[in-house]
């Protein structure tokens, strides 16, 4: 699905294509889509202090500053 696909269409055409309406999705449609696509959430990975420190040594700018 490309963004440009929907920029040329009217609002009604987009709602029809996405099976939605101006008032949103029905509860039944929400349950069906969550079953098919899963919840709308992002899994974030924790960043450790050691990872940040090691990443600094990989940067060429670090060595440029040292020199």
N, CA, C and O atoms as CSV, one atom per row, in Angstrom:
chain,resi,resn,atom,element,x,y,z
A,1,UNK,N,N,0.853,-1.172,0.000
A,1,UNK,CA,C,0.000,0.000,0.000
A,1,UNK,C,C,0.899,1.235,0.000
A,1,UNK,O,O,1.674,1.444,0.933
A,2,UNK,N,N,0.797,2.021,-1.011
A,2,UNK,CA,C,1.576,3.241,-1.122
A,2,UNK,C,C,0.732,4.439,-0.748
A,2,UNK,O,O,-0.477,4.455,-0.977
A,3,UNK,N,N,1.368,5.439,-0.175
A,3,UNK,CA,C,0.675,6.655,0.237
A,3,UNK,C,C,0.032,7.355,-0.946
A,3,UNK,O,O,-1.087,7.856,-0.836
A,4,UNK,N,N,0.727,7.395,-2.077
A,4,UNK,CA,C,0.213,8.096,-3.254
A,4,UNK,C,C,-1.054,7.454,-3.804
A,4,UNK,O,O,-1.803,8.095,-4.541
A,5,UNK,N,N,-1.300,6.200,-3.454
A,5,UNK,CA,C,-2.507,5.515,-3.903
A,5,UNK,C,C,-3.753,6.220,-3.369
A,5,UNK,O,O,-4.783,6.249,-4.041
A,6,UNK,N,N,-3.667,6.782,-2.180
A,6,UNK,CA,C,-4.827,7.379,-1.527
A,6,UNK,C,C,-4.883,8.898,-1.645
A,6,UNK,O,O,-5.909,9.494,-1.320
A,7,UNK,N,N,-3.819,9.534,-2.097
A,7,UNK,CA,C,-3.828,10.989,-2.200
A,7,UNK,C,C,-4.650,11.487,-3.381
A,7,UNK,O,O,-5.083,12.639,-3.383
A,8,UNK,N,N,-4.871,10.656,-4.370
A,8,UNK,CA,C,-5.617,11.060,-5.563
A,8,UNK,C,C,-7.104,10.760,-5.454
A,8,UNK,O,O,-7.858,11.112,-6.361
A,9,UNK,N,N,-7.547,10.133,-4.396
A,9,UNK,CA,C,-8.930,9.683,-4.274
A,9,UNK,C,C,-9.727,10.591,-3.353
A,9,UNK,O,O,-9.170,11.336,-2.546
A,10,UNK,N,N,-11.025,10.512,-3.492
A,10,UNK,CA,C,-11.897,11.270,-2.593
A,10,UNK,C,C,-11.975,10.554,-1.246
A,10,UNK,O,O,-11.582,9.394,-1.126
A,11,UNK,N,N,-12.478,11.248,-0.249
A,11,UNK,CA,C,-12.598,10.673,1.089
A,11,UNK,C,C,-13.470,9.430,1.067
A,11,UNK,O,O,-13.150,8.436,1.719
A,12,UNK,N,N,-14.566,9.475,0.327
A,12,UNK,CA,C,-15.476,8.340,0.258
A,12,UNK,C,C,-14.794,7.106,-0.333
A,12,UNK,O,O,-14.998,5.990,0.145
A,13,UNK,N,N,-13.982,7.312,-1.378
A,13,UNK,CA,C,-13.278,6.195,-2.002
A,13,UNK,C,C,-12.269,5.557,-1.038
A,13,UNK,O,O,-12.123,4.335,-0.998
A,14,UNK,N,N,-11.585,6.389,-0.274
A,14,UNK,CA,C,-10.609,5.876,0.693
A,14,UNK,C,C,-11.315,5.081,1.781
A,14,UNK,O,O,-10.869,3.991,2.138
A,15,UNK,N,N,-12.413,5.614,2.311
A,15,UNK,CA,C,-13.172,4.889,3.333
A,15,UNK,C,C,-13.688,3.558,2.795
A,15,UNK,O,O,-13.669,2.552,3.505
A,16,UNK,N,N,-14.136,3.548,1.582
A,16,UNK,CA,C,-14.630,2.321,0.972
A,16,UNK,C,C,-13.510,1.294,0.823
A,16,UNK,O,O,-13.693,0.117,1.132
A,17,UNK,N,N,-12.358,1.746,0.351
A,17,UNK,CA,C,-11.211,0.852,0.161
A,17,UNK,C,C,-10.720,0.288,1.497
A,17,UNK,O,O,-10.373,-0.890,1.581
A,18,UNK,N,N,-10.690,1.122,2.538
A,18,UNK,CA,C,-10.194,0.690,3.845
A,18,UNK,C,C,-11.274,0.060,4.722
A,18,UNK,O,O,-11.003,-0.376,5.841
A,19,UNK,N,N,-12.486,0.019,4.207
A,19,UNK,CA,C,-13.635,-0.524,4.948
A,19,UNK,C,C,-13.793,0.178,6.290
A,19,UNK,O,O,-13.870,-0.466,7.336
A,20,UNK,N,N,-13.840,1.505,6.244
A,20,UNK,CA,C,-13.967,2.337,7.433
A,20,UNK,C,C,-15.008,3.420,7.163
A,20,UNK,O,O,-15.565,3.500,6.068
A,21,UNK,N,N,-15.262,4.246,8.167
A,21,UNK,CA,C,-16.193,5.357,8.008
A,21,UNK,C,C,-15.680,6.552,8.788
A,21,UNK,O,O,-14.694,6.448,9.516
A,22,UNK,N,N,-16.353,7.696,8.635
A,22,UNK,CA,C,-15.944,8.901,9.349
A,22,UNK,C,C,-16.052,8.730,10.861
A,22,UNK,O,O,-15.309,9.361,11.612
A,23,UNK,N,N,-16.962,7.889,11.305
A,23,UNK,CA,C,-17.141,7.668,12.747
A,23,UNK,C,C,-16.214,6.584,13.293
A,23,UNK,O,O,-16.245,6.302,14.491
A,24,UNK,N,N,-15.396,5.973,12.448
A,24,UNK,CA,C,-14.451,4.957,12.893
A,24,UNK,C,C,-14.930,3.555,12.572
A,24,UNK,O,O,-15.847,3.363,11.773
A,25,UNK,N,N,-14.303,2.584,13.200
A,25,UNK,CA,C,-14.636,1.186,12.970
A,25,UNK,C,C,-15.658,0.706,13.984
A,25,UNK,O,O,-15.713,1.204,15.108
A,26,UNK,N,N,-16.464,-0.262,13.581
A,26,UNK,CA,C,-17.398,-0.871,14.529
A,26,UNK,C,C,-16.607,-1.800,15.454
A,26,UNK,O,O,-15.492,-2.205,15.124
A,27,UNK,N,N,-17.179,-2.131,16.599
A,27,UNK,CA,C,-16.489,-3.018,17.541
A,27,UNK,C,C,-16.204,-4.372,16.905
A,27,UNK,O,O,-15.156,-4.971,17.148
A,28,UNK,N,N,-17.129,-4.845,16.100
A,28,UNK,CA,C,-16.948,-6.124,15.416
A,28,UNK,C,C,-15.746,-6.056,14.469
A,28,UNK,O,O,-14.930,-6.977,14.427
A,29,UNK,N,N,-15.644,-4.965,13.713
A,29,UNK,CA,C,-14.535,-4.791,12.779
A,29,UNK,C,C,-13.202,-4.653,13.525
A,29,UNK,O,O,-12.179,-5.147,13.052
A,30,UNK,N,N,-13.203,-3.993,14.675
A,30,UNK,CA,C,-11.986,-3.862,15.476
A,30,UNK,C,C,-11.495,-5.234,15.913
A,30,UNK,O,O,-10.308,-5.537,15.796
A,31,UNK,N,N,-12.397,-6.059,16.413
A,31,UNK,CA,C,-12.024,-7.406,16.871
A,31,UNK,C,C,-11.488,-8.229,15.705
A,31,UNK,O,O,-10.495,-8.940,15.860
A,32,UNK,N,N,-12.124,-8.147,14.548
A,32,UNK,CA,C,-11.659,-8.895,13.373
A,32,UNK,C,C,-10.259,-8.447,12.942
A,32,UNK,O,O,-9.400,-9.278,12.648
A,33,UNK,N,N,-10.034,-7.134,12.905
A,33,UNK,CA,C,-8.728,-6.620,12.472
A,33,UNK,C,C,-7.641,-6.917,13.493
A,33,UNK,O,O,-6.504,-7.200,13.115
A,34,UNK,N,N,-7.972,-6.858,14.788
A,34,UNK,CA,C,-6.975,-7.200,15.798
A,34,UNK,C,C,-6.610,-8.676,15.703
A,34,UNK,O,O,-5.456,-9.046,15.919
A,35,UNK,N,N,-7.581,-9.516,15.382
A,35,UNK,CA,C,-7.284,-10.925,15.193
A,35,UNK,C,C,-6.390,-11.169,13.990
A,35,UNK,O,O,-5.534,-12.053,14.018
A,36,UNK,N,N,-6.583,-10.391,12.935
A,36,UNK,CA,C,-5.802,-10.561,11.712
A,36,UNK,C,C,-4.431,-9.906,11.789
A,36,UNK,O,O,-3.433,-10.514,11.401
A,37,UNK,N,N,-4.366,-8.651,12.295
A,37,UNK,CA,C,-3.123,-7.876,12.281
A,37,UNK,C,C,-2.450,-7.760,13.638
A,37,UNK,O,O,-1.280,-7.381,13.704
A,38,UNK,N,N,-3.149,-8.074,14.725
A,38,UNK,CA,C,-2.582,-7.914,16.065
A,38,UNK,C,C,-2.863,-6.529,16.607
A,38,UNK,O,O,-3.473,-5.690,15.945
A,39,UNK,N,N,-2.401,-6.310,17.832
A,39,UNK,CA,C,-2.617,-5.009,18.473
A,39,UNK,C,C,-1.726,-3.946,17.842
A,39,UNK,O,O,-0.692,-4.255,17.249
A,40,UNK,N,N,-2.138,-2.707,17.978
A,40,UNK,CA,C,-1.397,-1.582,17.430
A,40,UNK,C,C,-0.418,-1.078,18.494
A,40,UNK,O,O,-0.661,-0.073,19.163
A,41,UNK,N,N,0.704,-1.810,18.632
A,41,UNK,CA,C,1.685,-1.432,19.628
A,41,UNK,C,C,3.081,-1.687,19.093
A,41,UNK,O,O,3.283,-2.505,18.196
A,42,UNK,N,N,4.033,-0.973,19.659
A,42,UNK,CA,C,5.426,-1.070,19.238
A,42,UNK,C,C,6.222,-1.708,20.368
A,42,UNK,O,O,6.108,-1.304,21.525
A,43,UNK,N,N,7.016,-2.693,20.029
A,43,UNK,CA,C,7.883,-3.327,21.013
A,43,UNK,C,C,9.215,-2.587,21.019
A,43,UNK,O,O,9.946,-2.604,20.028
A,44,UNK,N,N,9.525,-1.943,22.129
A,44,UNK,CA,C,10.773,-1.195,22.245
A,44,UNK,C,C,11.826,-2.051,22.937
A,44,UNK,O,O,11.533,-2.752,23.905
A,45,UNK,N,N,13.021,-1.987,22.444
A,45,UNK,CA,C,14.136,-2.737,23.013
A,45,UNK,C,C,14.889,-1.811,23.963
A,45,UNK,O,O,15.138,-0.650,23.636
A,46,UNK,N,N,15.248,-2.318,25.125
A,46,UNK,CA,C,15.988,-1.512,26.096
A,46,UNK,C,C,17.404,-1.245,25.635
A,46,UNK,O,O,18.033,-2.101,25.011
A,47,UNK,N,N,17.906,-0.069,25.938
A,47,UNK,CA,C,19.271,0.303,25.580
A,47,UNK,C,C,20.105,0.328,26.856
A,47,UNK,O,O,19.735,0.963,27.843
A,48,UNK,N,N,21.222,-0.365,26.820
A,48,UNK,CA,C,22.103,-0.435,27.980
A,48,UNK,C,C,23.201,0.609,27.841
A,48,UNK,O,O,23.572,1.006,26.737
A,49,UNK,N,N,23.712,1.044,28.995
A,49,UNK,CA,C,24.767,2.062,29.025
A,49,UNK,C,C,26.008,1.548,28.309
A,49,UNK,O,O,26.676,2.311,27.610
A,50,UNK,N,N,26.324,0.279,28.469
A,50,UNK,CA,C,27.511,-0.281,27.832
A,50,UNK,C,C,27.399,-0.270,26.319
A,50,UNK,O,O,28.393,-0.066,25.622
A,51,UNK,N,N,26.202,-0.487,25.809
A,51,UNK,CA,C,26.002,-0.444,24.354
A,51,UNK,C,C,26.282,0.950,23.809
A,51,UNK,O,O,26.880,1.103,22.744
A,52,UNK,N,N,25.847,1.957,24.543
A,52,UNK,CA,C,26.084,3.347,24.108
A,52,UNK,C,C,27.575,3.644,24.133
A,52,UNK,O,O,28.104,4.251,23.203
A,53,UNK,N,N,28.258,3.217,25.197
A,53,UNK,CA,C,29.692,3.468,25.315
A,53,UNK,C,C,30.472,2.780,24.197
A,53,UNK,O,O,31.350,3.392,23.591
A,54,UNK,N,N,30.163,1.529,23.922
A,54,UNK,CA,C,30.860,0.810,22.847
A,54,UNK,C,C,30.579,1.412,21.481
A,54,UNK,O,O,31.446,1.419,20.607
A,55,UNK,N,N,29.383,1.909,21.300
A,55,UNK,CA,C,29.027,2.525,20.024
A,55,UNK,C,C,29.854,3.792,19.781
A,55,UNK,O,O,30.144,4.134,18.634
A,56,UNK,N,N,30.231,4.483,20.856
A,56,UNK,CA,C,31.046,5.685,20.715
A,56,UNK,C,C,32.421,5.348,20.139
A,56,UNK,O,O,32.969,6.114,19.347
A,57,UNK,N,N,32.978,4.201,20.538
A,57,UNK,CA,C,34.295,3.809,20.032
A,57,UNK,C,C,34.252,3.368,18.576
A,57,UNK,O,O,35.291,3.344,17.915
A,58,UNK,N,N,33.100,3.027,18.069
A,58,UNK,CA,C,32.961,2.630,16.664
A,58,UNK,C,C,32.868,3.841,15.747
A,58,UNK,O,O,33.026,3.718,14.533
A,59,UNK,N,N,32.616,4.988,16.316
A,59,UNK,CA,C,32.410,6.189,15.518
A,59,UNK,C,C,33.745,6.797,15.091
A,59,UNK,O,O,34.644,6.949,15.919
A,60,UNK,N,N,33.885,7.145,13.812
A,60,UNK,CA,C,35.127,7.795,13.369
A,60,UNK,C,C,35.298,9.189,13.986
A,60,UNK,O,O,36.423,9.678,14.089
A,61,UNK,N,N,34.230,9.817,14.385
A,61,UNK,CA,C,34.343,11.140,14.992
A,61,UNK,C,C,35.042,11.083,16.348
A,61,UNK,O,O,35.707,12.038,16.747
A,62,UNK,N,N,34.894,9.984,17.043
A,62,UNK,CA,C,35.589,9.806,18.325
A,62,UNK,C,C,37.082,9.875,18.109
A,62,UNK,O,O,37.785,10.577,18.835
A,63,UNK,N,N,37.579,9.147,17.111
A,63,UNK,CA,C,39.016,9.137,16.848
A,63,UNK,C,C,39.504,10.474,16.304
A,63,UNK,O,O,40.642,10.871,16.552
A,64,UNK,N,N,38.662,11.154,15.579
A,64,UNK,CA,C,39.014,12.480,15.096
A,64,UNK,C,C,39.180,13.448,16.253
A,64,UNK,O,O,40.088,14.279,16.235
A,65,UNK,N,N,38.329,13.360,17.247
A,65,UNK,CA,C,38.436,14.230,18.427
A,65,UNK,C,C,39.663,13.870,19.285
A,65,UNK,O,O,40.299,14.749,19.866
A,66,UNK,N,N,39.975,12.613,19.352
A,66,UNK,CA,C,41.146,12.180,20.140
A,66,UNK,C,C,42.425,12.705,19.511
A,66,UNK,O,O,43.334,13.143,20.217
A,67,UNK,N,N,42.499,12.663,18.197
A,67,UNK,CA,C,43.704,13.132,17.481
A,67,UNK,C,C,43.767,14.637,17.585
A,67,UNK,O,O,44.693,15.254,17.059
